[in-house]
Amino acid sequence: MPKTGASSLLLRVISAAIMLPLAILATWLGEWPFAALAFLAGSMMLHEWLRMPGPYARSLLAGSLLGLAGSLLLVMFKHHNFAMGFLLLVAVALGLYMRHRFLWHTVGLLYIGLPCLLLLWLREDSEQGQHLVFWLLCVIWATDTGAYFAGRAIGGPKLIPSISPNKTWAGLGGGMACAALVGWLVARIDPGWPAPALALLAALVAVVSQAGDFFESGVKRHFGVKDTGTLIPGHGGALDRLDGLLFAVPFVTLIYILWGDLIWL
């Protein structure tokens, strides 16, 4: 029997009530707890990514996890360039190992592994990194929440119905508005951060996050998959829940590198 709207919403709320405190605690602690969370999330997403086309060899997942774990360890020990190189090397090796799906396995490890590395790199700074990652996570959660409720309450024209028939322009606007508001509020925690600029940036992050959602929806539609998994009640799999973050992390990292002195300091 399909879930009603009320029961689906209840499952989403319960799941979020369990996951959010864990993510916030790991972000606050940083170091190894945060690295462990990044590895756990990345591992679940890799498993879901690899199984979308169908069954896969266990050695493929083992190799992917080795690449992810090794690169995260290199970041923890401040060998950032080696971390990127190691991840790329393992990604290409796995693609060659599974020659008939070279791009799928190579791109998959980079698509999931790179944001995990960048998130860990952003969190490295004891105070600035803690605030930045917390801000980013709050903006992503606000985007998803605002888009979900605005889309259901307002409805209206669809964004790209051929890829994701449930997403509307109203949902995108609601996600951007909610992200901007939350981004502004969280930015005010640190008096050194210009809250108006970060509110605008949060709205842009919301758009990038939605693009990540569409990318994953397009991949699922290509393989005829409704959800990447059933791990998170009300949300689907880990990849369903974190697809927007996978696009948002590289975007925010780029902004941080190019204009960090102007925006965050």
N, C-alpha and C positions, 0 to 999 in steps of 0.2 A: 504494500500500500504506500503511495507516495506521501511524503511528509507535507503537512499543511504549512502555510506561511508562518504561523505562530510557533509551531514546534521547531521548524528550521531556524527561526530567529533565536529561540531558546537555546538550541544546541550551539549556535554561534556565540552567544553570550557566555555560556558555560565554558566553552573551549577557550575563549579569549580570557576569561577570568583565571584560567589555569596557566595559560602560556605567557601572558603579559608580565606577571610578577617574576617569573623565571628569567625572562629576557631583561627586565629592568635590573634584577639582582646581578646577573652576569655582567651587564654593562657597567654597573656601579663598581663591581669588584675588579673588572678588567683582568689583565694578565692571563693566567692559565684558565680560570673559569670562563672567561669570554672566548678564549681560543677553543676550549672544549665545546662551547655552545655553537661556535662557527663550524667546527668539524661535524658535530651531530647534525645540524641543519643541512650542511652540504652533503653529508652521507645519505640522508633520506632523500634529498632532491636528486642526487646522482642515481640512486636505485630507481626512482620513479622515471627519470629521463631514459635510462637504459632499457626499461621494460616497455616503454610505449610502443616501439615497433613490433614487439613480441618477445619471446623468451631469449635470454642471453646467457653466455657462459659465465660461471662464477668467477673465473679468472679475470674477466673484463671488469667486474665490479671491484675485485681485489686490487687490480692495477690502478683503477680510478681512485680508490680510497688511499692507496699508497701515494699517488701523486698529490692528492689533497692534503694528506697528513704531513708529508715531507715538506711541501711548500709552506704550510702554516708554521711548522717548526722552524724553518729558515727565517720566516718573518719574526718569530718570537726571539730568535737569537740575532736579530738585526741584520741579516743577510738578505736584504730586500731584492737586489738584482738577481741573486742566485735563485731566490724563491720564484720569481717570474719565469726565469729560464728553465728551472726544473719542472714547473707546471707545464710549460709549453713542450718540453722534451717528452714528458710522459704522455701528453695529449696526442702528439704526433705518433709516438710509438704505439699507442693503443689503436689509433686509426689505421696504421699499417698492419697491425696484428689482425684487425677485422677489416680486411681490404674492401669487402663488398659494401661496407658502411663507413668508409673513411671519414667523410665530413661529419656524419652524425656523431660518432664517438669523439672525434677531435674537438669539434665545436662544442659538444655537450660539456666536456670537462672544463673548457675555458669559460663557457657561458655561466657555469655554476661556480667553478673554482676561483676565477678572478675576482668576483665581488666579495667572496669570503676573505681573500687575501687583503683586498683594499679596505674592507671593514676592520680587519685586525690592525692594519697599518694606521687607519684613522684613529683608532682607539689607543694607540701607543702612548700619546701624550697623557700624562696622569690626570690633568684637569681639563685642558682644552678638548682633548679627545673624548673624554667622558661626556662633556656637555654636547659636543658635536654629534656623536653617535646617538645619544639620547634624543636630541632634537630631530635627527633624521628618522629614527624609529617612530617617534610621535607623529611626524608629518605623514609617514606612510600609513600608520593606523588611522589617522584622521582622514586621509584620502579615501581609504577603503570604506570607512564608516559613512562619510558624507556622500560618497557615490552610491552606496547601497540604499540609504534612506531616501535620498533625493530621487534616485531612479524609480524606487517603488512608489513614492508619494506623488511624483509629478508625471513620470512617464514621458510620453511625447516621442519625437523623431529619434530614430536609432542612429548610432554613430557609424558602425560598419556592420550591418546585419548579416552580411555574408560570412563574417568571421565570428562575431559574438552577438547573437540576436537579442540579448537582454540588456545590453549597454546602450544608454541614451545620452543625448547632449545634456539633458538635465542632470544626469548622474555625474557627468564630467564636470559640469559647473558646480554641483554640490560638493564634489570631491575637492575641487580647487579652492572653493570658499572655506570649507572646513579646514583644509591644510593651511591656508593662509592665516586663519584665526589661531589655530593651534601653534603654528610656527612662530607667530608673533608673541603668543603668551609664553611659550617655552624659552624664546630668546630673551625675554625679560628677566629670566633667572640670573643671567650674567649681565651686570650693568655695562660691561664693555662691549656688548654686542648691539649693533644697530637693529632694533626690532623691526622697523618698517622695511628695511632692505631684505631681512630674512623672511618677512611675511611674503614679499614678492617672490623670493627664491622658492619658498615653500609651494606657492602656486605653480611654479614651473616644474618643481619636483613632482607635483601631482600629475601633470601632463605626461612627464617621462614615465612615471609609475604606471599610468594607464596604458602607455605604449607597450610596456613590458607585459602587461596583462593581455593585450591583444596579440602580442607575439606568441605567448604560450597558448592562447586560445586557438590561434591559427595552426600551431603544431598539433594540438589535440584533434582539431577538425580534420587535419590531413590524415591522421591515423585512426579516425573514428572513435576517439576516446572521450568520454564525458568528463571524468575526473582522473587526475594522475594517480590517485590513491584514495584510501578511506581512513587514513591515519587520524585526521582531525575531524571529529564530528561537526557537521554543519559547514565545513570548509572544503572538504576533499582531502587532497594530499598536501604534503609540505610544499611542493612546487606550485600548487594552486594558491597557497597562502602567501608565498614569498616571491612570486614572479615579478611583481612590481618593484620589490626591493633590489632584485638582480639588475634591473636597468637603472634604478635610482642611485645606487652606490657608485658606479663609475662616473655618473654625471656629477654628483656632489664632490667626488674626489677631484675631478677636473676643475671644478669651480674653486675648490680649496687650494689647488696648486696655483691656478692662474691669478685668483683675486683674494686669496686667504688673508693677506695683510689688510685689505680694504674692508672685508666683510666680517671676519671673525675676530680680528685682533684690534 
